[in-house]
Amino acid sequence: MTLESTFDVIVVGLGAMGSATAYQLSKRGAKVLGLEAFTPAHDKGSSHGESRIIRQAYFEDPAYVPLVLRAYELWDQLQEESNENLLTITGGVAIGPTKGTLVTGCLRSATKYGLGHDLFDAKEMRRRFPQFALTEDEVAFYEEKAGYLKPEECIRQHLRGASRRGADLRFEEPVLSWTASQEGDGISVTTERQSYHARSLVISVGPWFAELLPDVAMPVVVSRRVLFWLKPLYGSSNFDRGVFPIFLWEPEGSPLFYGLPRISENGSPKVGIHSGNETCTPSTIDRRIHPRDASAIRSAIGTRIPALNGEISHTATCMYTMTPDEHFIIDTHPNYPQVSLAAGFSGHGFKFSSVVGEILCDLAMTRETSTDIRIFSGSRFRKRG
C-alpha cells in the first residue's frame, strides 16, 4: 500500500453533491481527488431515475429559495459549458387543500421572495390542465419556472468538467476508513488500493453516510422508494413535456405524490410517492417491485389523473436518506473543521446539488461560506438532545 500526500481536497462520494463539489473545487484550481465506490452516475443510491423536479416556491421552508435560485444559475452555466440539455422548464403545479401544508408553504415562499405564481381552482385547472381531476375543495399553486433536471447527465457533466480541469476521479474504489488531525488541518483516507492524504475532506455518500460516520450525532434513516413510468390509457401527447407540468399533490389524508412528463417521444410519464416508512440500508434494500407498490401508486392517481392509469412501462427503486425534520445536513464535522459533511437530502435534494457543491467547496477551501446554511446545521440535533 502506497501513500500519496499531494491533494488539497479529497471528495468521498461522486454522486449528485460530490460530483458538483469536485467540479467547483477544480474550477477554483484546487488539486482534487474524488473517490467513488461505484461507476459514474450509478443507480445504486438516490441520484438516478431519468428526471428530477426543480421548483422555486419551496413549500418546505422559505430558507431554501435563495439556494434554489442560485442553483438555477449554476445549472444554466453547466448547460452552457457542456452544450447539453440538462434543465427543461415545464411549469409546475402544487395541488392540495387551500389550507394544506403544500399550498400554504408554496404561497409563503412565493410571497416572501416575490416569485411569480397563480392559484387555480378546480374549474380553472380543468380548463388549463384537463389531465388533472381536482375535487372542488382543492386548489393548484402554479409556478411557470418549475421543470426537471436529467440527474444522470447532470452528474456526468459535473464529473467531465472536473476531470477536464485536472481532478483525479477514481471509481469502483470504496473507502474503508478515514482519519483526521486533531489540529484541524490534514486528513487521511484509506481504500482497498492505497491510502491518500490531503488538507481537507468532503464526505457526501448518500445512504452510506452512517457507515462512514457512525459516531456523529446527525441522525439519518434510509428508506426505500419506488418510481413508476406509466403508459397513458389515452391521449399520450397530453403528457408531453410541452403541455404536462411537473406536479406535487397532497391529497387530504393521503401521502404526497408527484410526477413528471415524458421526456422523450418513446418515453412515459413518471410518478412516485414521496412519503413512506419502509426503512432499509444500502445492503438490505428490496429492489423487487411488489403488488403493494403498484397498488399504492394506482390508488394515488386512479381518480386524480385517470388517463395516466395505464400499463406500467418500467420501474426503479431508490433510497431516501431522511433526517428527522427532513431538512438537509450541510456542515463541518463537530470535531474536525477540515471535514465537511453533506447528507440527509430527504428525497428533495437533487435540484440543489449544483449550489451544494459550491457551498462544500467553500467549506473545504476556507472553512466558511457566505451562503446562509444555518437551517442545515448538524448541531440542531445535538441541541434537541
CORWOTA-V750261 format. One line per field, one symbol per residue. ss: DSSP state (H for helix, E for strand, - for the rest). psi: psi as a letter, one per 30 degrees, with the letter a starting at -180 (. if undefined). Layout:
# CORWOTA-V750261
ss->???
psi->???
This chain:
# CORWOTA-V750261
ss->--EEEEEEEEEE---HHHHHHHHHHHH----EEEE----------------EEE-------HHHHHHHHHHHHHHHHHHHHH----EEE--EEEEEE---HHHHHHHHHHHHH----EEEEHHHHHHH---------EEEEEE---EEE-HHHHHHHHHHHHHH---EEE----EEEEEE------EEEEE---EEEEEEEEE--HHHHHHH--------EEEEEEEEEE-----HHHHE-----EEEEE------EEEE-E------EEEEE-----E-----------HHHHHHHHHHH----HHH---EEEEEEEEEEE------EEEE------EEEEE------HHHHHHHHHHHHHHHHH-------HHH--HHHHH--
psi->klkkhgkekkjjjhbeeeeeeeeeeefggljkkkkkfalkhlgfcghagekkkkleijfekfffeeeeeeeeeeeeeeeeefhkjekkkflkkjkakegleeeeeeeeeeeeghkklljkleeeeeeeiffkjllfgllkkkkfglblljeeeeeeeeeeeeefggkjkklhikkelllkkffgjklkkkafeaklklelkkjigbfgefefifgkiikkkklklkkkkkkkelheffglfffjlllkkikkglkklllllkflegallkllkellgilalfffkjflkleeeeeeeeeefefeieffhakkelllklkkjklegglljjllkffjfgjkkklhghfgfeffeeeeeeeeeeeeefglkfkjgefgkfffeeef.
